Every structure is written in structure tokens, then in C-alpha cells.
Amino acid sequence: MSDVLLIIDVQRALLDELAAPRRAELLQTLVPLLDRARASGLPVVFVRHDGSPEELIPGTPAWEIGSEIAPRAGEPIVDKRFDNAFEQTTLTDILAALDADHLITAGMQTDHCVNATIGGAAERGFRITLVADGHATSASNGKSEQEIRDEMHARTLTRGARITPAAELFV
């Protein structure tokens, strides 16, 4: 059994919704994380949301995964239409082919797709690590991003997952 780094919905449109400093901070976390994972031979799987008529339209520049962390040849991309990346996608098959039992997750939107995918992984018996500083979301419903992150971390812990800073992974 093995670990897989799962990068969820880090797409241009979603990155562009973040304030410039927050966008830079997220990418400054994800780029070296990906570099270390790849250098250690860890499989990387990307998830990309196929969205509504207003946003994340397949084939458009806004839909593409951020160029700073673009998948390399051979790294799978799972396209999805629901928050949970397991729902009606090939993710389960890809993870089975990789003999994965532990998902190290990062990405966007913390309170939607990252949360739902972690829930889907827990339901399927995967061990889960959430990259503590490797996920982001736009503030919503009157809550700051930090409040949303804190709530997400509490939910993640109830699922038996670990929460680990990126700097402590793949070292």
C-alpha cells in the first residue's frame, strides 16, 4: 500500500479569486510540496472541477490547473462535476491502480471540494492527511478564510485524519 498526493481544484479561476498575497502564500506552499513529493517518487493525482456555465468551463483558461503547479506527464487528472472527487469519477480506479491507501490532500475550496473529498475518502477507508497550510478558499457567509479553515480542521480530525504542515511532509 502506498501514499498519494491529491491536489484538488487548484484551477486558475479559483486561484484568481484569492487576494494576491493569499494566492502567493498558497502557491509558495504547494510548489515545494509537489517538488518534494515528486523527488521522493510519490504519485501525484490532480482533480479538476468541471463547473457551472459561469465558471470552470472545460477547455477554457480559467478551468486549467494553475500553471505554477501544472501536472507533469503521466500524472493523472480526474475531472469531476460534484464537490466529492469520488462521485461519478475515475478517482477510485486510479487510486486502486496506484495501490493507494493513504491520501495526502491539498487544494481548493476548503469548505466545499476539499472537505467533501476528504469525507468521500474516509467513507472508503483511506487514511487521510490534510496539508494544514496547503488548502484555501474564498471567505463566504460572513466568515473569514481562517474561520473556515479552523472549522474544516475540526471536521477533518473527527474523521480520524491527520493535519500536518507542508514543511513536515516528504522530508
RODO-2510 file (C-alpha; in nm, 4 decimals, decimal comma):
residues 171
     n   res          X          Y          Z
     1     m     0,0000     0,0000     0,0000
     2     s     0,1192     0,3498    -0,0681
     3     d     0,0744     0,7215    -0,0257
     4     v    -0,0624     0,9544    -0,2942
     5     l    -0,0568     1,3332    -0,3007
     6     l    -0,4027     1,4504    -0,4085
     7     i    -0,4243     1,8099    -0,5352
     8     i    -0,7872     1,9242    -0,5558
     9     d    -0,9186     2,2020    -0,7849
    10     v    -0,6214     2,4386    -0,7860
    11     q    -0,7518     2,5975    -1,1035
    12     r    -0,6824     2,9413    -1,2452
    13     a    -1,0272     3,0877    -1,1767
    14     l    -1,0222     2,9741    -0,8141
    15     l    -0,6658     3,0959    -0,7604
    16     d    -0,7655     3,4313    -0,9080
    17     e    -1,0467     3,4654    -0,6501
    18     l    -0,7888     3,4754    -0,3716
    19     a    -0,6286     3,8037    -0,2696
    20     a    -0,2827     3,8312    -0,4263
    21     p    -0,0916     3,7719    -0,1002
    22     r    -0,3027     3,4650    -0,0145
    23     r    -0,2634     3,3273    -0,3676
    24     a     0,1137     3,3687    -0,3426
    25     e     0,1191     3,2073     0,0024
    26     l    -0,0755     2,9028    -0,1174
    27     l     0,1460     2,8557    -0,4214
    28     q     0,4597     2,9029    -0,2088
    29     t     0,3344     2,6071    -0,0067
    30     l     0,2201     2,3851    -0,2944
    31     v     0,5149     2,4264    -0,5333
    32     p     0,7835     2,2959    -0,2938
    33     l     0,5417     2,0320    -0,1613
    34     l     0,4975     1,8991    -0,5143
    35     d     0,8715     1,9190    -0,5797
    36     r     0,9482     1,7121    -0,2678
    37     a     0,6738     1,4596    -0,3431
    38     r     0,7944     1,4123    -0,6994
    39     a     1,1580     1,3888    -0,5909
    40     s     1,0644     1,1117    -0,3465
    41     g     0,8746     0,9228    -0,6182
    42     l     0,5365     0,9768    -0,4579
    43     p     0,2467     0,9555    -0,7055
    44     v     0,0582     1,2823    -0,7594
    45     v    -0,3050     1,2898    -0,8714
    46     f    -0,4822     1,6112    -0,9693
    47     v    -0,8541     1,6804    -0,9518
    48     r    -1,0164     1,9429    -1,1747
    49     h    -1,3724     2,0672    -1,1358
    50     d    -1,5943     2,0945    -1,4422
    51     g    -1,8204     2,3712    -1,3269
    52     s    -2,1194     2,5809    -1,3974
    53     p    -2,1908     2,7861    -1,7089
    54     e    -2,0358     3,0892    -1,5341
    55     e    -1,7104     2,9387    -1,4071
    56     l    -1,4714     2,6493    -1,4619
    57     i    -1,5953     2,5715    -1,8104
    58     p    -1,3976     2,2805    -1,9569
    59     g    -1,1427     2,3868    -2,2152
    60     t    -1,1213     2,7500    -2,1031
    61     p    -0,8078     2,9062    -1,9495
    62     a    -0,9930     2,9618    -1,6185
    63     w    -1,0619     2,5861    -1,5948
    64     e    -0,6970     2,4843    -1,6287
    65     i    -0,4898     2,3812    -1,3306
    66     g    -0,2635     2,6674    -1,2209
    67     s     0,0485     2,6728    -1,4367
    68     e     0,2691     2,7034    -1,1268
    69     i     0,1716     2,3504    -1,0227
    70     a     0,0769     2,2016    -1,3602
    71     p     0,0677     1,8228    -1,3805
    72     r     0,3662     1,6533    -1,5379
    73     a     0,3483     1,3811    -1,7996
    74     g     0,1918     1,0697    -1,6520
    75     e     0,0290     1,2424    -1,3557
    76     p    -0,3427     1,1677    -1,3730
    77     i    -0,6088     1,4376    -1,3824
    78     v    -0,9545     1,3427    -1,2587
    79     d    -1,2330     1,5652    -1,3904
    80     k    -1,5364     1,5933    -1,1651
    81     r    -1,8758     1,7618    -1,1550
    82     f    -1,9502     1,7264    -0,7829
    83     d    -1,7707     1,8521    -0,4710
    84     n    -1,6684     1,4979    -0,3745
    85     a    -1,3966     1,3898    -0,6192
    86     f    -1,5017     1,0258    -0,5765
    87     e    -1,8562     1,0837    -0,7008
    88     q    -1,9026     0,9567    -1,0580
    89     t    -1,5308     0,9829    -1,1448
    90     t    -1,2358     0,7551    -1,2126
    91     l    -1,0587     0,8521    -0,8883
    92     t    -1,1241     0,5211    -0,7113
    93     d    -0,9863     0,3260    -1,0093
    94     i    -0,6769     0,5468    -1,0344
    95     l    -0,6043     0,5092    -0,6634
    96     a    -0,6533     0,1318    -0,6851
    97     a    -0,4071     0,1145    -0,9750
    98     l    -0,1576     0,3057    -0,7579
    99     d    -0,2272     0,0684    -0,4656
   100     a    -0,3027     0,3758    -0,2539
   101     d    -0,4289     0,3550     0,0995
   102     h    -0,3196     0,6986     0,2276
   103     l    -0,4215     1,0280     0,0677
   104     i    -0,2267     1,3428     0,1425
   105     t    -0,4704     1,6155     0,0397
   106     a    -0,4350     1,9799    -0,0536
   107     g    -0,6239     2,2215    -0,2743
   108     m    -0,9292     2,4414    -0,3087
   109     q    -1,2092     2,5174    -0,1917
   110     t    -1,1514     2,4221     0,1703
   111     d    -1,5161     2,4160     0,2763
   112     h    -1,6501     2,2556    -0,0382
   113     c    -1,4427     2,0239    -0,2549
   114     v    -1,1553     1,9569    -0,0144
   115     n    -1,3972     1,8830     0,2692
   116     a    -1,6272     1,6677     0,0540
   117     t    -1,3389     1,4706    -0,0952
   118     i    -1,1880     1,4033     0,2475
   119     g    -1,5312     1,2808     0,3558
   120     g    -1,5503     1,0547     0,0499
   121     a    -1,2024     0,9193     0,1200
   122     a    -1,2903     0,8473     0,4836
   123     e    -1,6063     0,6616     0,3767
   124     r    -1,3904     0,4436     0,1511
   125     g    -1,1434     0,3576     0,4256
   126     f    -0,8448     0,5654     0,3142
   127     r    -0,6037     0,7018     0,5688
   128     i    -0,6000     1,0794     0,5247
   129     t    -0,3572     1,3606     0,5884
   130     l    -0,4712     1,7151     0,5238
   131     v    -0,1878     1,9538     0,4412
   132     a    -0,2536     2,2154     0,7105
   133     d    -0,1276     2,5098     0,5069
   134     g    -0,1987     2,3607     0,1648
   135     h    -0,5629     2,4484     0,1170
   136     a    -0,7519     2,7722     0,0608
   137     t    -1,0968     2,9128    -0,0011
   138     s    -1,2698     3,2419    -0,0574
   139     a    -1,4289     3,3935     0,2508
   140     s    -1,8042     3,3344     0,2491
   141     n    -2,1187     3,3533     0,4607
   142     g    -1,9637     3,6278     0,6697
   143     k    -1,6752     3,4037     0,7797
   144     s    -1,3083     3,4722     0,7239
   145     e    -1,0934     3,2176     0,5481
   146     q    -0,9232     3,1419     0,8797
   147     e    -1,2586     3,0673     1,0460
   148     i    -1,3475     2,8360     0,7566
   149     r    -1,0068     2,6639     0,7818
   150     d    -1,0441     2,6160     1,1593
   151     e    -1,3900     2,4577     1,1143
   152     m    -1,2552     2,2333     0,8381
   153     h    -0,9639     2,1201     1,0544
   154     a    -1,2027     2,0286     1,3372
   155     r    -1,4219     1,8254     1,0954
   156     t    -1,1163     1,6572     0,9462
   157     l    -0,9929     1,5430     1,2861
   158     t    -1,3313     1,3833     1,3621
   159     r    -1,2782     1,1670     1,0527
   160     g    -0,9598     1,0233     1,2015
   161     a    -0,7361     1,2217     0,9696
   162     r    -0,4065     1,3859     1,0499
   163     i    -0,3341     1,7519     0,9822
   164     t     0,0291     1,8204     0,9012
   165     p     0,2110     2,1337     0,7795
   166     a     0,3610     2,1022     0,4318
   167     a     0,7141     2,1596     0,5637
   168     e     0,6900     1,8343     0,7630
   169     l     0,5929     1,6187     0,4641
   170     f     0,8336     1,4319     0,2354
   171     v     1,1461     1,5454     0,4200
***
